[in-house]
Amino acid sequence: MSISPLYAVIDLGSNSFHMLITRLVADSVQTVDKIKRKVRLASGLNEQNELSNEAMLRGLECLNFFAERLQDIPPENVRVVATATLRLAENSDDFLSKAEQVLGHKVALLSGTQEAETIYLGVAHTSSSDDRRLVIDIGGASTELIAGNAFEALQVNSINMGCVTFNEHYFKDQKLSNANFNKAKKAAKVLLTPLVSDYTSIGWQSVLSGSGTIQALAEVLRANNQPAVISLEFLYSLEKQLIDCKTISEIDIKGLSLERQPVFASGLAILITIFESFALNELQLSSGALREGLLYEMLPNMRQMTIRQRTVHSIAERFHVDKSHASRVSNQAQVIFDNFAKHWPLVKDNSFKLLLTSCALHEVGLLLEFKHQQEHGAYIIKNADLPGFDQVDKQLVAALIRLQKSNIDIDVLKSQSVTNLPYAVYLLVIFRLALIMCQRRTDDVLPEFISEISGKNITIFLPESWLKTHPLIIDELTQENEYLAVIDLTLSLKTIAN
């Protein structure tokens, strides 16, 4: 490993050129800088697949900017790749030789398969999804489809259709008409249909994408206070909105950025066809794709821990969290969860994992001060870069940390959209009780207990001898009954013989 903590990845994409600069902090990746320039290389291809001089000049001008930032990064810590448009271009060698002179680094021209496999690795490294996944990446000139398991891509295809090239072919007149959408979807269907059986025979548990089209869709959802989970119904509704806008220049959709508008319709048409062809129910935004695949494979030991484990470990290190106590609270929360699952409809899904994350990071705010640690902790979680946790995930973790003790503001729970309000209440109660039970911050004082829940009353049965020696914790549990009244629950204690 190089002594420099800085790493750089450059992606010469069909629509944009990207540079990602990171450094390693506590075994986790910290983004130092991201630079993106709209080069629209694919729009510079003529019918003979020759790249125009104008497109080349736009690209080289961008790379000249990037070269300035590479001067202080060791060559072994730099990866530069080119993708679909430069695969298609008959004169790509001319551009690539000039690009290497400008950057002072070798540019690897990835095959379609290599690009797809690298995209898959980017998702695998940065996603907390199930291991069996279908990954979709809609680029400017190509779309990659990858079915895989863990870090292994099992079925890979790179298809010559992208949001820039489809825009040139099917929306060249700038009209957002039913006819143009249908032409684009029909063309995509022809390319996708022969591939369907190969993918469905492998199967998947989750569908993810981190491409620009998907990011734009996620931003529209967030702007409308909805979780960043994309459904076919949502895609159909956006298609209708676009058709109502009539032309690309008149697009007016809340949350859609101006720079994404020119190729949004073509990307949407491709995605709708993928949903229909593969009978997808929903798609989630991934925080990683091609650049992250290149980066994480360059870094040491990145397959030894899951992305969420690395992130939690890194945040705990940076904010000097007492890891032993955090582990103790997590274990106690699991005990209470299992107890209460006999009475409440609790499931060990993503929200359960986020409960354990809240336990692990509930004291991040202490580094700033004790008095307002809950507010500080919630702010840190909401605003920190947490690879493996999307914005919706962070909402729930921040809400639990904000409400870990004292008064319960129900509006804070309502602000998250990971789960419904009643289920969020269940998680909060478990979290708060685990914290109270672990107040002495030592392993040997936690008692075995049983619980009963009848209607809205929670009864905890504790050993008589333990109750006598822990008056402060008993007082805290008694006071907790008053706080729980806000969420229409009661808490009572009863003794059991030793």
N, C-alpha and C positions, 0 to 999 in steps of 0.2 A: 504493500500500500504506500502511496506517495505521502510525503510529509505535509503536503498541502491539503487542507480540508475542502478546497474548492473543486467543483466539478461542473462541466458545461456540456450541454447537449444542444445541437442545432438540427432542425428538421426543415428541409427545403420542400415544403408542401406545394400542392397544386394551386391552392387558394392563398395561403399565407406562409411566410417564413417565420419560424419561431426559434428563440434562443432561451433556454432554461439554465440558470446558474444556481447551484445549490452548495450547501456545505453540510458536513456531518456534525450533529450536536447530540451527545448522549445516545449514540447509536441510532439516531433518527435523522431523517432528511429535513433540513430547513431551507426553504426557498429564499435565496438572496435577491434574485432579480428574474423577471420575465420580460422579454422583449418580443413584440409581435408586429409584423408589418404586412399589410395587404399588398401582395405582389401580383396576384391573379395570373400566375404563370400559365395556367391551363387556357385562359382566354386568348393567349398569344399563339396558340397552335392553329395553323391553317389546315385546309383539307388534305394536304400531303403530310400532315403531322410534322411540319417544320415550325420551329419556335422563332417568332419574329425578333428582330433586333431590339425593338422597343421593350418587349417582355424581358429579354436578356438584360438590358440595361437597368430595368427596374430591379431585377434580382441582384445584380452585381452591386448596385448602389446600396441595397439593403445589407448585403454581406460586408460591405466596407464599414458600415456601422457596427456590425457584429464583431469584426476583426479587432476593433479597439478594445473590446472587453475581454478578448481571449489572450491578450499579451501577458497577463500575470498568472495564467493558469497553466500548469504543466501539460505538455502534449499528451501524456498518457492518461490525463483526466478529461480529455475532450473526445466527443464523438460527433461526427457530422454525417448526416444521411440525406439522400434524395429519394423521392418516391414517384408516384404514378406518372405525372406529366413528363418528367425527365426519362422515364422508362419508354414512354410513347414517342417522344421527340426524336426525329431522325438525326437532328444535329445536336443531340445532348452532349456529345463529347466535347464540342466546341465550348459550350457553356460550362461544363464541369471543370475543364482544364483552367479556364479563367477564374472560376470560383475558388479552386485550390490555390491559385496564385494570390488572390485577394485575402483569403483566410489564413494561409500558411499551414493548412491542415488538409489531409486526404479526405475526400468526400466519397462515402460508400454509396453506390447506387443499388438500393435494395430491390430484389425481385419482389413480385407480388406476394409470393409465399413467405419470404423473409419479413416483409412489412407486416403481414397478417400475424405471423408468429410473435413478432416483437410487440405489436399492439396487445396481443393476448397476455404476454408477460407483464406489460404495464398495468393491465387490469388485475391480473393475479396478484401482483405485488401491492397494489393500493386498495384492493377491495376486501370487504369483510363478508362477502356473499358466500353462499354454499360453494363447495369445490367444483361441482359440475355446472358449467355455465356456458351460455351462448353469448359471444361478444360480437357487437356490430360496430363498424366504424365507417361512417359516410364522409369521405373526403371530397376534395375538389374534382378529381378525375377518376377516382376508383372507390369502390365500397368493399370492405373486407368483412368476411363472415368466418368466425372461428368457434368451433365447439371443442371444449376441452375439459380436463379434470385437473384440479390443483395447478401445477406449473406446466402441464403437458398439453399442447395443442393436438387434438386428435383428428379434426377435420378442418381444412383450411382452404379458403377460396378468396381470390382477389378479382373483383368483377369490374369491367371497364364502364362504370357509370358513377358519376359524382355530381355534386350540387352545381359546380361550375359548368361542366360539360353538358349536363341536362338542361341547365338554364340557357345555354347557347343554342341547343337544339329545339327545345319545346316551349321556351318562354322568351324567345328572341324578340318577339313583337311587344314585349313588356306587358302583355295582357294576362290578367288572372282570370281566365275563363274556364268553364267546365271542359271545353274542348281541349285546351292546353293541358289541364291536369290529367284528363283521360288519356291523352297521347303519351304523356310522360309515364303514367302508371302502367299502361299497356306495354311500353318498351321495357320497363323494369321487370314486368311479369314474365316476359319472354326470356330474359336473362336468368331469372331466379327459379323458375319452375323446374328445370332439370336438376337443380341442386337439393330440392326439398327432402327427398327420401333419404339421402346420405346423412343429413343432419338429424332428421327425426329418428332415425335408427339408433343414433347415439344418445339422444335425449339431453335434457338439461333441467336444472332446478331453478336457475335464475337467468335473467337476460340483462346485459349491461352494455353501456356505451359511454364514451367520453368525447365523442366527436363534436365539432362546432354546432351542427344542427341540433344535437341532443342538448347541448349546453344552452342554446337559445330557447329551446322548449322549456327547459327547467327554469330559466329566468322568467319566462311568461307565467309559469305556474306560481313561482314565488311572489311575483308582482301581484298575483291574485290571491295570495295567502293560502295556497294549496301545497300539499307535499310534492316533492320533485319526483313523482312516480307517473310515468307516461302510459296512458291507455289508448286503445284505438278510438274510443268514444271522444277523447280529448283531441286526437288528431283530426277526426272528422269535423269536429266543431271549429277547429282552426282553419281547415280547408274552406269551410263555408264562409268564415270571416274574411279570408283572403279573397274569395270570389266576390264578396260584397264590396271589397275595396276597389275592384275592377282593374287597376294597374299597379305595377310594382312601385312606382313613384308615389302612389297614394296609400300605401300600406300604413295602417294606424292600429297597431295591436299593443296593448299595454304590456310593458316589460320587454318588448322586442327592440334591440338596439338598432340604430341607423346603419351601422356597418354590416349587420347580418341580413338586413332586408333584401338586398339584391339577389341572394341565392337561397332565401328561406323557402320559397314556394317549391323549387326544384328538390331541395333536400327533404321537404315534407312529403312530396309525392313519392320519393324513393322509400321513405320510412313507412308510409301507409302500405305500400305494396309488400314490404318485408313483413309487416304485421299480418297482412292478409294471407300471404303465401305460406308463412310458417305457423299460422294460427296462434300468434302470441297474445297473451293476456295483458302483460304490462312489461315495462322496461324501466330500469333504474339508471340514474346517472352514475358513472364511474369517475373517480378523480384522476385516473391514470389512463394512458394510451401509449402511443408510439414513443414519445420522449421519455416517459417514465420507465418503459420497458428497457430502453437503452441505458438509462441512468442506473436503475436498480441492479441490472446485471453487471454494471461496471463497479458497483460498490461491494465491499467485503461482507460476507456472511448475511446477506439480506434474505435468505430463504430459511433461516433458523428460527425466526419468530413471525407470528402473524403481524399484519400492519397495525392492528389495534393494540397488540401487546407492545410493539415498538413505540407507538405513540404515547400510550399511557406511561410506559417506563420513562420516556424522554421528558414528558411534562412533569412527572414526579421528581425526576432528577433536577430539572431546571428550577422548580419551585420548592425544593427541599422538603418534600412531603415525607412524613414518617411512614415508611412502607410497611413496617411491621403492624402498626396500628390500622393502616388502610386494609391490609390483608385480614386482620382480625374482624373488622367491620364487614368486609365482604363475606367472610365465612358465616358470621352471625346472620347476615341478611339472607343467605341461602337457607340456613336452618329455619328462620321465620317464614320464608317463602314456602318451603316444603310443608311446614305446619299449616299455614293458612290455605295452601292449595287444596286441602281436604274440604274446605268450606267455600272458597272463592274460585271462580273460573280462571285460574292462573296458568299460564303456558310459558315454557322456557324458550321464548322466541327472541327477536332482536331487542324488544323492550326490556326483557330480563337481563340481557347482556349490558344494556345501557344502565340499568340499575346497578350492576356490579362495577361499571365504569365510574358511576357517581360515588360509590363507596371508596373506590381507589383514589379518587381525586377530590374528595369532599373538603380537604384542607388546603387546597391550592391558594386560597385567599389569605391564609395566615401569614404568608411571606410579606404581605403589605401591612396588615394590622389585625388585631384580634377583634376589635369592636365591630367592624363592618366586614368581617371575613366572608359572610355569606354573599353579600352584594359583590364584593371583589371577585370571589370565586366564580359566580355566575357570569360576570363580565368577561373574565379571562376565558372561560369555556366558550362563550358566544363568539368571541373575537379572535381567538387563537386559531392558527392553521393546524388542524388535527387530521392528518392523513388517516383514511379508513372510516372517518365519521363525516357524514354529510351535514348540511345545514339543519335538516330536520332532526337528525340524531342529536346534534348539539343543543337544540331547543329543549329536549327532554332532560338531558344531563344538567343543563344550566338551571332549569326549573327545579329539579330535585335538590341541587346544591343550594339554590337560593332559599328553599323552604325547609332546610334540614332541621331546624329547631325554631322554637318560639312561634309567633303568630303565623297562621296559614292564610296567604292571599290566594283565593281560588282563581283569580284572573291570571295569575302567573302560570298555573296549571293549564288554563284554557288557551294560553298562548302557544303551547306546543301542539304538534300535529302528528306525532309518532303513533299515538293511540288515543282512544276516546277518553273523555273526562273520568268516568267511573273507574276505568282500569288505571289511569294515571294516579288516582286517589289510592288505589290498592298499593301501588308501588311506593308512593310517598309514605304511607303508614308503615310499611315494612322497613323502609330506609330509616325513618325517624326512630322506630323502636330499636333497630340494630345499633344505632348510634348511642342511645341511652344505655342499652345493656353493656356497651363496651367502654363506658365512661372511665373506668379505672385504668384502662390502657395496659392491661396485663392478661395473659391467657388463662391463668389458673383460677380466675374468679368467676368465669362464665358458667352458670348452672344449666343443667338440662331442665327443660320445661315443656309443658304441653299447653295447648290453647284450644279454646272453643269459640265459635262464632255463631251467634243466634240473631238473625235479623241484622240489626245495626249495632249490636253489642259484641265487643271483643273481650273475652275473659282469658287472662293468662294465669296459669297455675305454677307457682314457684315453691321450691322447698322452704319449709318454715325456718330452718336454721340459716339459710342464705338471706331470707328476708330480714331477720333480726340483725345481721351483720352488715347490711347495706341500706341504712336508712336514707341516705342521700339519693340513691338510685330509685328507691321506692317513692320518695317525694317527687322526683322527676317524672316517674310514670303516673303518679296521681295528678300532677299538673298537666301532663300530656292529655288527660281526659278532657280538660277544659279547652285545650287547643283543637282537639278533634271534633268538638261540638260544632265548629264552623263548617265541617264537611259531613255533619249529621251522623257522627259515629260516637260511641262511648267505649271507654276502656276501664275494665275493673280487674282487680287482682284477688286471687284466692290462694290459700296455702295448701300444700300437699305434704304428707308425712315424708320424712327423710328415708 
